[in-house]
Amino acid sequence: MNVKTLCLGFLSLRDATGYEIKKDVEEGLFSHFIDASFGSIYPALSQLSAGGCVTVEAMEQTGKPDKKVYAITERGRQVLTKSISGLPEKDKYKSEFLFHMLFQQLLNGNQLLAAIDKQLSDLREDIACIEECKVKGTSTAGSEFVAGYGFAVLTAAVTYLEQKRAELVQPATAVAAE
């Protein structure tokens, strides 16, 4: 998926500024799909505007420059529909945590437990974000599916890490008891 498709998807849900799109890509529902920077969002919005896929309205703000609010057009909806009509590419999963775990034999027990604890904390934070997005967002079949899928994947990861953590702590506890 490219940033233009991401922007069209966001704008199919509601009108927004580039800043609002970026914020949702970082922290909201769209944070689970692809990364997008201001340096990619604003050029994508300009290209979409030039192609008639979005409209832009300058809205006055007191003491600030006008903000640009983008809205999807019927042509934009058609482009979005065409963009998502094919099969999606295989998901790419990148994780610094898994890289650390690949070389866990180089870590001492405390470092390993700290890495697992941090990952557990991060996963629980993501689960809470999903729950919060479900409460705040407009509920559609698509958003419920995405939230449910994310919740299932993340809770499975938490369960796995909790089991592995217990296995790591158990030998240390047994040695201390001897």
N, C-alpha and C positions, 0 to 999 in steps of 0.2 A: 504494500500500500504506500502511496506517496502522500506528501503533505497536502496537496490540493484535495485529494479524496478525503483526507482527515478533516479539512476545513469544511468541505461540503457536507460531510456527515454531521459535524457539529451544528452547522447553520441550518440543517434540515430539522433540528430540534428547536432552535430558537435563534433570533437575531443576536449578534454579539460583536464586540470589538475584538481586534487582534489580541489585546491584552487578556480579555476574558477567555478566549480560546487557549492561549498559552497557559493561563492559570489552571484551566481544566485538564490540559495535557499533563501538567505537573502534579496536580493534586486530586483531580476529580475522576469522573467516569472514564474519561479518555486517557488517563494515565496508564492504562493497562494495554495500550495498543502499540503506539510508536512514539519515539521521542521526536519532538519538534521544537526548534528554537525560534526566537523572534526573527532571527536572520533567515529562517525558512518560511515562517508563517506569513509575514508581511509580503514578501515577493509572490507567494502562492495566492494570497488574496488579491494582489494587483493583477496577476495573470487571469484569475477567475473573473475579476471585474471587466478586464479588457475583452474577455471571451463571452461576456454576457451571461455568465453563470451566477454572478452575485451582483447586487446593487450596493451602493455605499451612500450613506447619508451622513453629512457632517452635522454634529449636534453641538451647540454652544455649551460651554462650561464657564462658570464665573471664575475669572482669574487664571484660567488655563487655556491652552490651545483647544480648538474644537476637537472632539473625538469622532472617529469614523466608526459608524455602526453598519455592519454588513448584514445583508439578508439574501437568502438563496432565491433564485428565480426558477421558473418552470424549466428553463434550459439547464440550470444547475441540477435540478432534481433528476432530469433525464441523464445527465452526465454521471451523477452519483450512482444511479441505478445501473447504468452500463458498466461502470467501474467495478461494482461489486457483484455483477452477474456471473462472472467466471468463478472457478474454484480458487480459494485463497492459497497462497504459497504456504509451504511448510513453516510452522512457527520456528523462530530462532530463539533459543534460550541462552542467555549469557549471564554468568554469575561469578562474581569474584569469590563468594563464599565457597562455591564448588571447586574453584581453583585451589583455594586454601586446603580444602578437604582432600583434594587429589594428592597433596604433598603433606598430609597430616603427620607422617612419620618424622618430619622435621620439627614438629611443634612439641612442646612439653604439654603435660596434662592440663595445666592451668590455661595455657594459650588455646588449646583445643576446646576446652569447656567455655572459655570466654567467647570464642568464635561462634560456637553453637548457641550460647545464650544470646548473643547479639542477633544472630539470624532468627532465633525464636521471637525475640522482641520485635524485629522488623516485620516478620510475618504476621504477628498479632496486630501490629499497627495497621498493616494492609487490610487485614480482616475487618478491623474496626472501621477503616475508611470505606470499605464496601458496604458495611452495615449503615454507616452514616449517609452514603450516597443513595442507598435504597430508601432511606427515610426522607431525605431532602428532595430527591429527584422525582420527575414525573415517571410513573410506572407504566412501562410498555412491556409487551411480551419479550421484545429484544433486550431491554435493559434488565429484566428479571432473569433471562437466560444467562446473560453475561455475568451478572452478580452471582447467580447460583453456581456457575462454572468456576468463577474465580474463588468463591468461598470453598467449593469442594477441593480444588487444587491446593489452596493454601492450608486448609485444615488437614489435608492428608500430609502435607510437608511438616506441619507442626507435630502431628502424631508420630511420624517417622523420626523426627529429631528428638522428641521427648524419649522415645524408646532407646535411641542410640546414646543419648546423654545418660540415661539410667545405666546402660551397659558400661559406659566409660567410668561412671562414678562407683559402680559396684566393685570392680577390682581394687580401686584405690581404698575403698572402705574396708575390704577384706584384708588388705596388706596392713592397714593401720590397726586392725583388731588383733593381728598376730603379734 
